[in-house]
Amino acid sequence: MPTWQRNLWVLWIGVFFTASGFSMVIPFLPIFLLEIGVHENTELWSGLIYGAAFFAGAFATPFWGRVADKYGRKPMIIRAGFALFLVYTLMAFVTNPYQILGLRVMQGLLTGFIPGAIALVGTNTPTKNVGYALSMISSAAATGMILGPLLGGGLAELFGNRWAFGSAGIIVLFATILIIFFVREENFKASKEKGSVIKDFSIAISNRPFLLVLILTLMVSCSTMIIDPILPLYIAGIASNSSYATLLTGFVIALPGLASALFAPVWGKWADKVGFHRILFIGLLGAGIGTLAQIIFTHIWGFSMIRFVYGIFFCAIFPALNGLIVKYTPEDFRGRAFSLNQTANQIGGMFGPLIGGLLGGIFPTQMLFTVTGILLLVAMATAYLNNDQRKQSVKQVLAKSK
C-alpha cells in the first residue's frame, strides 16, 4: 500500500476518534452550564464559551502553521492531541463557567488536530486523488460527529456530563498514539525562509483566488456557528415531551454527521471529475435552502428529517474549499495556506457564536436559522460570481461572437 493511502487510513481513524471526543462534550456545554448552576444569561455564556476557543485559535493558528512548515505537520498533530487530552480531562472537574471559559481559551491556543490532519493529507497525496482524500477525512470527522453526540448523550444520561468529558480525553489520547506510531510524513521540506505571519498574510492577499477561499471559509464558519451554541437548547425544547430528551438531542445533532459520512466520499469523487467550484456552489445552495427550511418544522421528527437533508449538502462545502487551497497555492506555501484557512475558520467561529448568543437572547431561535441560511446563500452567490472557470468561459464565448 502506498504511503499516502496508509496515512489516509490512519489519519481517518485518528480524526474519527478526535471528532468523536469533541462531539461527546462540546454540543452539550449549554446543558452542562445549567447543571453547574448557570441559569441567567445562559445563551450569552454559551456563545462566549463557544467563541473563546475560536478567538484564541485565530491568533495562535498562523504561528503553529509556521512551526509546521519548519518541523512538519505530524509533530503539530501530536502536540494538538495531547493538548486536547489535557483540556477534556480538566473539563471534568470544573465548577463554574469561568473555568470552562479558561479551558476553551487554552484549547484554542494549543489545539488543531483535525486541521493538521487535513494539511498533512493535502500535502502528501497525489494531486489526482486530493478530492477523494480530503472528502474521506471529512467523512471521518462526520462519522465521529455521529457517534460522539450519541455516546456523549448516553454517558450524560447515565453518569453525568463529567464522565463524558473524561471519556473524551481518553479517546483523543488513543488517536494521538495512533498518529505517533503509524503516520509517516514523506513530502516535507523544512522551510528555511525567515518570514513572518504578516508576510504570510500579505502573500495570501496578493493571491486573489486563495483570498476568496479564505473569505468563503470565514462566511461559512460564521454562519453555521451562529446556530450551533443554541441548537442543543432548541432541540431539547422541541423534544421536551420525551423522557429521553438529552439522548434525543444527541441523535438529532448527529444527523448531519450521518449524512456527511454517507455522502462526503461521493462529493469527493465527483469533485475530482467536475471540479471543486461546482461542488462548492451546489453545497452552499443546498445548505442555505436546507437551513431556511428548518424554520418550518417545529416537530422533532420533521426537524430531524430536514437536518439530515441539510447535512447531505453541507458536507460538500469544506472539502471543496480545502481542494481549492491545493489548487490555488504552491506546494512550498501549502502548509501555511491551510493554517491561514484555519485562521479564517477560527475568526468565523469566533464571531458566529457571539452573534448567535446575542440574537438568541433577543429574538426567537427561528431568526438564527434565517440569518444562517441567508449567509450561506450569500457565500454561494460570492462563489458563483468569482468563479474563474465561469468567467473564462464567458470570455471565450464573447471572443467567438466577435
SETOR-328198 format. One record per residue (C-alpha): residue in three letters; x, z, y. Coordinates in steps of 0.1 Angstrom, whole numbers, padded with zeros to 4 digits, always signed. Layout:
ALAXZY;...
***
This chain:
MET+0000+0000+0000;PRO+0014-0009+0034;THR+0024+0020+0057;TRP-0003+0012+0082;GLN-0030+0014+0056;ARG-0017+0047+0043;ASN-0015+0061+0078;LEU-0050+0049+0084;TRP-0065+0067+0054;VAL-0046+0099+0060;LEU-0055+0099+0097;TRP-0091+0091+0087;ILE-0091+0123+0067;GLY-0074+0143+0094;VAL-0098+0130+0121;PHE-0127+0137+0099;PHE-0117+0174+0094;THR-0109+0178+0131;ALA-0142+0163+0142;SER-0160+0185+0117;GLY-0143+0216+0131;PHE-0151+0205+0167;SER-0188+0198+0160;MET-0192+0230+0140;VAL-0189+0251+0171;ILE-0189+0231+0204;PRO-0225+0219+0202;PHE-0237+0254+0196;LEU-0219+0270+0226;PRO-0251+0272+0247;ILE-0268+0291+0219;PHE-0237+0313+0214;LEU-0239+0321+0251;LEU-0274+0335+0246;GLU-0261+0356+0216;ILE-0234+0373+0237;GLY-0259+0382+0264;VAL-0258+0353+0290;HIS-0294+0349+0298;GLU-0291+0340+0335;ASN-0278+0306+0347;THR-0273+0296+0310;GLU-0274+0259+0319;LEU-0247+0263+0346;TRP-0225+0283+0323;SER-0229+0258+0296;GLY-0219+0230+0320;LEU-0188+0249+0332;ILE-0176+0257+0297;TYR-0181+0221+0285;GLY-0164+0207+0316;ALA-0134+0232+0316;ALA-0116+0215+0287;PHE-0120+0181+0303;PHE-0109+0193+0337;ALA-0077+0208+0322;GLY-0071+0178+0300;ALA-0074+0153+0329;PHE-0042+0169+0343;ALA-0024+0175+0310;THR-0030+0143+0291;PRO-0008+0120+0312;PHE+0021+0144+0307;TRP+0016+0145+0270;GLY+0014+0107+0270;ARG+0049+0105+0285;VAL+0061+0131+0259;ALA+0046+0110+0232;ASP+0064+0079+0244;LYS+0097+0098+0242;TYR+0092+0118+0210;GLY+0064+0100+0191;ARG+0027+0102+0186;LYS+0029+0121+0153;PRO+0045+0152+0169;MET+0018+0153+0196;ILE-0009+0152+0169;ILE+0007+0181+0151;ARG+0010+0201+0184;ALA-0026+0195+0192;GLY-0037+0205+0158;PHE-0020+0239+0159;ALA-0034+0245+0194;LEU-0070+0238+0182;PHE-0065+0261+0153;LEU-0055+0289+0177;VAL-0083+0282+0201;TYR-0110+0282+0175;THR-0097+0313+0158;LEU-0096+0333+0191;MET-0131+0320+0199;ALA-0144+0340+0170;PHE-0135+0372+0189;VAL-0148+0366+0224;THR-0172+0390+0240;ASN-0181+0373+0274;PRO-0183+0338+0289;TYR-0151+0342+0309;GLN-0131+0344+0277;ILE-0148+0313+0264;LEU-0140+0295+0296;GLY-0104+0305+0294;LEU-0101+0293+0259;ARG-0117+0260+0268;VAL-0091+0255+0296;MET-0064+0262+0270;GLN-0080+0237+0247;GLY-0079+0210+0274;LEU-0043+0217+0283;LEU-0029+0217+0248;THR-0050+0195+0225;GLY-0055+0158+0219;PHE-0056+0154+0181;ILE-0081+0125+0179;PRO-0068+0106+0209;GLY-0033+0109+0194;ALA-0045+0096+0161;ILE-0062+0066+0179;ALA-0029+0059+0198;LEU-0009+0060+0165;VAL-0033+0037+0148;GLY-0034+0014+0178;THR+0004+0011+0179;ASN+0011+0009+0142;THR-0015-0015+0130;PRO-0011-0053+0129;THR-0030-0070+0157;LYS-0054-0089+0135;ASN-0065-0056+0119;VAL-0068-0034+0151;GLY-0105-0037+0155;TYR-0112-0027+0119;ALA-0086+0002+0120;LEU-0099+0016+0153;SER-0135+0014+0140;MET-0125+0032+0109;ILE-0111+0061+0129;SER-0143+0061+0149;SER-0163+0063+0117;ALA-0141+0093+0106;ALA-0149+0111+0138;ALA-0186+0102+0134;THR-0187+0114+0098;GLY-0171+0147+0108;MET-0197+0150+0136;ILE-0224+0146+0109;LEU-0212+0173+0086;GLY-0199+0196+0114;PRO-0233+0205+0130;LEU-0249+0208+0096;LEU-0221+0232+0084;GLY-0219+0250+0117;GLY-0257+0254+0119;GLY-0258+0266+0083;LEU-0230+0292+0089;ALA-0246+0303+0121;GLU-0279+0307+0104;LEU-0264+0328+0075;PHE-0235+0347+0091;GLY-0235+0340+0128;ASN-0215+0317+0151;ARG-0183+0338+0149;TRP-0179+0328+0113;ALA-0184+0292+0123;PHE-0155+0294+0148;GLY-0131+0309+0123;SER-0140+0283+0097;ALA-0134+0255+0122;GLY-0099+0268+0129;ILE-0091+0267+0092;ILE-0104+0232+0088;VAL-0083+0219+0117;LEU-0052+0237+0103;PHE-0057+0218+0070;ALA-0060+0185+0088;THR-0027+0192+0107;ILE-0009+0200+0075;LEU-0020+0166+0061;ILE-0005+0148+0091;ILE+0028+0166+0088;PHE+0034+0155+0052;PHE+0017+0122+0048;VAL+0018+0102+0081;ARG+0047+0080+0089;GLU+0052+0065+0123;GLU+0072+0033+0120;ASN+0066+0013+0151;PHE+0081+0037+0176;LYS+0109+0032+0200;ALA+0117+0061+0222;SER+0111+0054+0259;LYS+0143+0057+0279;GLU+0126+0049+0312;LYS+0129+0076+0338;GLY+0094+0072+0353;SER+0067+0094+0363;VAL+0030+0099+0358;ILE+0024+0085+0393;LYS+0043+0053+0383;ASP+0021+0050+0352;PHE-0010+0052+0373;SER+0005+0025+0396;ILE+0011+0002+0367;ALA-0024+0008+0354;ILE-0039+0000+0389;SER-0020-0033+0390;ASN-0033-0043+0356;ARG-0068-0053+0366;PRO-0083-0057+0330;PHE-0069-0024+0319;LEU-0081-0007+0351;LEU-0116-0020+0342;VAL-0113-0003+0308;LEU-0104+0030+0325;ILE-0134+0027+0348;LEU-0158+0019+0320;THR-0144+0048+0298;LEU-0149+0072+0327;MET-0185+0060+0333;VAL-0194+0062+0296;SER-0179+0096+0291;CYS-0196+0110+0322;SER-0230+0095+0313;THR-0230+0109+0278;MET-0217+0143+0287;ILE-0245+0148+0313;ILE-0269+0154+0285;ASP-0247+0170+0258;PRO-0245+0205+0273;ILE-0283+0208+0275;LEU-0291+0188+0243;PRO-0289+0218+0219;LEU-0313+0238+0240;TYR-0336+0208+0244;ILE-0337+0201+0207;ALA-0342+0238+0199;GLY-0371+0238+0223;ILE-0390+0209+0207;ALA-0382+0223+0173;SER-0393+0259+0182;ASN-0422+0258+0158;SER-0398+0255+0129;SER-0384+0287+0112;TYR-0351+0268+0108;ALA-0346+0258+0145;THR-0308+0263+0145;LEU-0303+0243+0113;LEU-0327+0215+0125;THR-0308+0214+0158;GLY-0276+0207+0140;PHE-0293+0180+0119;VAL-0306+0161+0150;ILE-0272+0164+0168;ALA-0256+0149+0137;LEU-0278+0118+0136;PRO-0258+0096+0160;GLY-0228+0105+0139;LEU-0245+0094+0108;ALA-0254+0061+0124;SER-0218+0057+0135;ALA-0204+0064+0101;LEU-0226+0037+0087;PHE-0223+0010+0114;ALA-0188+0016+0131;PRO-0169-0004+0104;VAL-0194-0032+0107;TRP-0189-0034+0145;GLY-0152-0033+0140;LYS-0151-0063+0116;TRP-0174-0082+0139;ALA-0152-0074+0169;ASP-0122-0089+0151;LYS-0142-0122+0149;VAL-0162-0124+0181;GLY-0141-0103+0205;PHE-0142-0067+0219;HIS-0160-0078+0251;ARG-0191-0090+0233;ILE-0193-0059+0211;LEU-0189-0037+0242;PHE-0217-0054+0260;ILE-0241-0051+0231;GLY-0232-0015+0225;LEU-0237-0005+0261;LEU-0270-0023+0264;GLY-0284-0008+0232;ALA-0271+0027+0240;GLY-0286+0026+0275;ILE-0320+0015+0263;GLY-0319+0040+0234;THR-0311+0068+0258;LEU-0341+0060+0281;ALA-0363+0057+0250;GLN-0357+0093+0241;ILE-0378+0104+0271;ILE-0409+0090+0254;PHE-0407+0112+0223;THR-0413+0149+0225;HIS-0420+0155+0188;ILE-0389+0164+0168;TRP-0392+0136+0142;GLY-0398+0108+0167;PHE-0369+0121+0188;SER-0347+0122+0157;MET-0355+0085+0149;ILE-0346+0073+0184;ARG-0314+0094+0184;PHE-0304+0075+0152;VAL-0311+0041+0167;TYR-0291+0051+0198;GLY-0262+0061+0176;ILE-0261+0026+0160;PHE-0253+0010+0193;PHE-0232+0038+0209;CYS-0207+0038+0181;ALA-0196+0003+0191;ILE-0185+0013+0226;PHE-0153+0034+0223;PRO-0137+0013+0195;ALA-0143-0018+0217;LEU-0127-0001+0247;ASN-0097+0010+0226;GLY-0094-0025+0213;LEU-0093-0039+0248;ILE-0065-0015+0256;VAL-0044-0030+0228;LYS-0054-0065+0241;TYR-0045-0059+0278;THR-0014-0037+0276;PRO+0022-0045+0265;GLU+0034-0026+0234;ASP+0061-0006+0252;PHE+0033+0008+0276;ARG+0006+0012+0250;GLY+0012+0049+0242;ARG+0009+0058+0279;ALA-0021+0034+0282;PHE-0040+0054+0256;SER-0031+0086+0274;LEU-0043+0073+0307;ASN-0075+0062+0290;GLN-0079+0097+0276;THR-0074+0110+0311;ALA-0103+0088+0323;ASN-0123+0101+0294;GLN-0115+0137+0304;ILE-0124+0131+0340;GLY-0158+0117+0330;GLY-0162+0145+0305;MET-0154+0170+0333;PHE-0180+0157+0358;GLY-0207+0149+0332;PRO-0214+0185+0321;LEU-0212+0197+0357;ILE-0238+0171+0368;GLY-0259+0179+0337;GLY-0257+0216+0343;LEU-0267+0214+0379;LEU-0295+0189+0373;GLY-0307+0208+0343;GLY-0312+0239+0364;ILE-0334+0219+0389;PHE-0351+0191+0371;PRO-0368+0187+0337;THR-0345+0175+0309;GLN-0361+0141+0309;MET-0343+0135+0342;LEU-0309+0139+0325;PHE-0319+0112+0299;THR-0329+0089+0328;VAL-0295+0094+0346;THR-0275+0089+0314;GLY-0294+0058+0304;ILE-0290+0042+0339;LEU-0253+0049+0340;LEU-0248+0033+0306;LEU-0267+0002+0318;VAL-0246+0001+0350;ALA-0215+0002+0328;MET-0230-0027+0308;ALA-0235-0047+0339;THR-0200-0039+0351;ALA-0185-0051+0318;TYR-0206-0083+0319;LEU-0197-0092+0355;ASN-0160-0086+0349;ASN-0157-0104+0315;ASP-0127-0127+0320;GLN-0136-0148+0290;ARG-0171-0155+0305;LYS-0155-0162+0339;GLN-0131-0187+0323;SER-0160-0204+0305;VAL-0178-0208+0338;LYS-0147-0222+0355;GLN-0143-0248+0327;VAL-0180-0258+0330;LEU-0176-0262+0368;ALA-0144-0282+0363;LYS-0161-0306+0339;SER-0191-0310+0362;LYS-0167-0323+0389;
***
